[in-house]
Amino acid sequence: MTASRSSALLLAAALLVACDETPSFTHYVLALSWQPAFCESHRDKPECRALDGSDYAAHRLALHGLWPNDGAGEGPSYCGSWLIKSDDRPAQWCELPEPELSAETRESLVRVMPGTASCLDRHEWAKHGACAGIDDQAYFDGMLQLAAAVQATQLGQLIAGHVGRDLQRRQLIDAFEAAFGPDSGRALSLLCTPGGGYTNLSEIRIALKPTALDGALDRDDLYLDGPAPRGTCPATVHIDPAGQ
């Protein structure tokens, strides 16, 4: 890395603070990944080289991020900094500032968000969290609470109980609606990727009102006012096991 580029990133890091004026956004998108499927195409990442069948993320949904969204696209990003998308590359994530978190939150995050091994937490705070109008501690605590709440639902348990097996897309939607009520599936998006000869469930995304960070997750926290999210999964999906 050139000296000028290094200096630019260091200055960007110093400027990464919450926005002076929080951008408006209508809802969050909570992204939870199925780590074995992610690792099918990212085998060289530290979190994938270390993944085995005994890890938390081998049997439970892993935390990807929580993204403010304005309903028309990705929503606000890179608030409070002149760091821009072209400088936000995975190879440089570990040069971004580390979020200021309690030791307890950091320990939980390392377990639930395997991508911390590649400094995913720094990227998520720099790109998304700084636009949420809350501090880094509240942002990551909120994400961890939401991830645990979703994992405890029928949807989370259905996925965890079918590692190495197939599921119908409709089963996943029905499990979500069993937890949150009829037609709540409009807040759910299912993403799939190919790998190992299967079409693997790779991520679920849930549209949530900002109030979802205030307490227990229920139907009232779902953002159902926007268009139904578009997923990429076919009728039958595979729940990829670790180490394949």
N, C-alpha and C positions, 0 to 999 in steps of 0.2 A: 504494500500500500504506500502511495506517495505521501510525503510529509504534509502537503496541502490538503489531501483528502482526509488524512488522520486528524488534522487540526479542525477541519470542517465538522467531522463527526463528533469530536470532543466538544466543540462549541454548541452543536445541536443538542448534545446530551445535557449540557449546562442549562439550556433553554427549555428543556422538556418539563414544563409545569402546566397545571390546569389552565384552561382558557380564561382570559379576563372576562369574557362573556360567553357562557355556555351556549353552544349552538342548539337550536331547537331540533328535536327529533320526536317521532311519534311512538317508537317502541324499540325494544332490544331484540336482537336475534341471538339466542343461546345456541352455540354450536358444540355438540358432543360427538367425539369421534370413536370409531371402533378401531383401536390401535393396530391389531394384527392386519387388517385390510390396508391401513395407511402404510404399514411397513412392507407390504408386498412391493411397493414402488419406491420405497425410501430406505432400503436395507442398509445403506452406509451411514445413516444418521445415528448418533450415539444412543438415542432412546430405542432404536430398532435393533441395534447390535446387542443390546443388553436384555431385550424382551424375551422372557420365557414363560412357560405355562403357569408358574407360581406367582407371577406379578399381578398386581391389582388390575392393570389395564388389559390383561389377557382374558379377564372374565367380566369386566364392567366397562361401561361407557367412560371414556377419558375426556377430560376437559380440553376444549380447543379455545373457545373465547366467548365473549359477550359483546355484541356490537351495536352501538346506537344506530338506528336506521330511520330514515325520513320517509320511507314508503316508496320512494322513487328510484332507489339505488342502494349503494352501500352506506350512505349517510355520511356525517361529518367524520373527518379523520385528520390525524397529525395536528391536533390543537395545541396552541401555546408553544409552537416550535416552527422553525423554518425547515426542519427535516421533511423531505418530500419522498414520494413513492420511489423515485429513481435511486435514492440513497438507502432505502429500506430493503436490504437484501439479506437473505438468511445467513450468508457468510459473515455479515457484519453485525448480526443481532447481539452478539456478546459484547460489542462495543457500546451499546446503548446503556443508559443508566438502569441499575437494578431497582425495581420497585421497593419502596420502604415498607416492609411487612414485619409483623411480629414473628418470633421464632416458631410459634405454634402454627400460624398461617403458612409460613414458608415450608414447614415440614409436611403439612397436608397438601400443599400445592405440588410439591415434588412427587408425591404419591399419585395424586389424581390427574395431574397434567404432566405426563412423561416428557413432553416437549420442552420442559424446563432444562433438560440436558442440552438442548440446542438454543437455550435462551428465548424460547417462545414467549415466556411471560414478559420479557422486556419489550418484545415486538408488540404484543397485544396491548400493553399499557401505552406505548408510544403512539400506536396507530389509532386505537379505539378508546382505551380507558380514560385518557386525558380529555376526551370529548364528552364524558358522561356527567360532568358536573359534581363528581364526588372524588374523594382522595383515593390513593392506591390501596390503602388498607380496606376501605369499604368496598371498593370495586372487586378485589379478589375474594374477600370474605363472602360477598354476594354471589359470585360465581360458584364458589365451593358449595354454598348452601343450595343453590339451584341444581347443581349437578347431583348432589346427594338426594334431593327431592325427586328428581326424574328417575334416578337409578332405583329408588324404592317403589316406583309405580309398577303397574302390570307390564308396561312396555319395557322398562329396564330389566325386570325379572324374566320376561319372555326371551329377550335377547341373551341374557346371561345363561339361561337354561338350554339354549340351543347352539352352543359353541360346537362348530364342526358339522352342523346340520343345516338343512334348508328351512326357510320360512316363507309363507306367502306374504306379499306386501299388504294384502287386506288384513292379515292377522296382526301385523304391526299397527295399522291404523285402528283396528278394533280394540287393541290393548290400550292404545292412547285414549280412545274415547271411553273405555271402561273406567279410566282414571279421572277424566275431565268432563265427561258428558257427551251427549249426542252432538254430532257435527263439529266437535272441537278439533277434529282432524284437519280443519282448515288452517290451523296454526302450525301444523307439522309438515316438514319437508324431509323426504328420505333420499339420500344420495348414495349411489352405488358406483363401484369401479371394478374393472376386470382384474383377475389375478388367480393364479393356480388352477386355471381351467374353469373358474366359476365367475359369476357376477356377485361380488361381495358387497354387503352393506358396509359403507365406509363412514357415514356421518348422518346424524339426525340434527335438524335445526328447528327450533321452536320460537315462534314470534310471541313476545311477552311485553306487557305494559311495564312502564318504569316502576309501577307499584309492586312488581314481582319481587323486588329486592327488600321489601318491607317486612316480610314474614313468611308464613306457610304458603306453599304454592298450591293454588286451586284454580278452578275455571275462570274466576273473575280476573285472574292475572294474565290470561291469554289475550293476545291481540288478534281479534277476529274481524277487524274493520277493513283490512286490506284485501287484495286479491288472493285467492288460494295459491300457496307457494307451489312452484314447479319442481318436482323431484326428478331423479334420473334412474330410478329403480324399476326393473321389469316386474312381472307378476310374481316371480319366484326369486328369492335372494338367498345368498349363502352367508352364514355367520362364520367367518374365517377364524380358525384356531391359530394360536401363536406358534411360531417356529416352522411354518410350512414353506 
